[in-house]
Amino acid sequence: MTPSSTYLNGSGVAFDNTLEIIMKQKYLASFYRGLEAWFEYRRTGFPNLIIDPRADNNAVVPSRLVYPAVTQMYNPTNYRKAVERMGGDNINIKSFWEKP
């Protein structure tokens, strides 16, 4: 299926030489591909998402996943070391590479 020229030339879709428009289209294209859209959003900060203030986590998009319970249970020494270096095992702690 080929998108119509009306859509491709529309506002917010037509290429305007910015990373933002590329990432918006990539986000939409990868929305149903597991966590790919979330990873790209974390990496670039695009697209600019509007989060409903009633959303869980105080309307903040999580920055990371917590360590699985199996890691905590079977590798507690290294789990504690990693969590200490990161500043906690919390979904809002940013990774070292993540855009602020």
C-alpha positions in Angstrom: 0.0 0.0 0.0 1.4 3.4 -1.0 0.5 6.5 1.1 -1.3 9.2 -0.7 0.5 12.3 -1.8 -1.9 14.3 0.3 -0.6 12.6 3.4 3.1 12.7 2.4 2.9 16.4 1.7 0.9 17.2 4.8 1.9 19.3 7.7 4.0 17.3 10.2 4.7 14.7 7.7 6.6 16.3 4.8 10.4 16.3 5.3 11.6 19.6 6.6 15.3 18.8 7.1 14.9 18.2 10.9 15.6 15.1 13.0 12.2 15.7 14.7 10.1 15.0 11.6 12.2 11.9 10.9 11.8 10.6 14.4 8.1 11.3 14.5 7.6 9.1 11.4 9.9 6.4 12.8 8.0 6.5 16.1 4.7 6.0 14.2 6.1 3.3 12.0 7.5 1.3 15.0 4.6 1.8 17.4 3.5 -1.8 17.3 7.0 -3.2 17.3 7.4 -3.9 21.0 9.7 -1.4 22.8 11.3 0.0 19.6 9.4 3.3 19.6 10.1 3.8 23.3 13.8 3.2 22.8 14.0 5.7 20.0 12.1 8.2 22.0 14.5 7.8 24.9 17.5 8.1 22.6 16.4 11.3 20.8 13.6 12.9 22.9 11.4 12.9 19.7 8.6 13.1 19.0 7.4 15.6 21.6 4.9 13.5 23.4 1.9 14.9 25.3 1.5 12.9 28.5 -1.9 12.9 30.2 -1.4 14.3 33.7 -3.5 11.4 35.0 -1.0 8.8 33.7 0.9 6.6 36.1 4.4 7.6 37.2 3.4 11.2 37.7 2.9 11.6 33.9 6.6 10.9 33.3 7.7 8.5 30.5 9.9 5.9 32.2 13.6 6.1 31.4 14.5 2.5 31.9 13.2 -0.9 33.0 13.9 -2.3 36.4 16.1 -5.4 36.8 14.0 -8.6 36.6 13.3 -10.4 39.9 15.3 -13.4 38.6 18.4 -11.2 38.4 17.8 -9.9 41.9 17.3 -13.4 43.2 20.1 -15.3 41.5 22.8 -12.6 41.2 22.2 -10.4 44.3 25.8 -9.3 44.7 26.2 -7.9 41.2 22.7 -6.6 41.2 23.4 -4.5 44.3 26.7 -3.3 42.8 25.0 -2.2 39.5 22.1 -0.5 41.3 24.5 1.3 43.6 26.5 2.6 40.6 23.3 3.8 38.8 21.8 5.4 41.9 19.0 3.0 42.4 16.7 0.5 40.5 14.1 3.0 39.5 12.3 3.5 36.2 13.1 7.2 36.3 16.8 7.0 36.6 18.4 7.9 33.3 21.0 5.8 31.6 24.4 7.3 31.1 23.9 7.6 27.3 20.3 9.0 27.4 19.6 12.5 26.2 18.7 14.7 29.2 
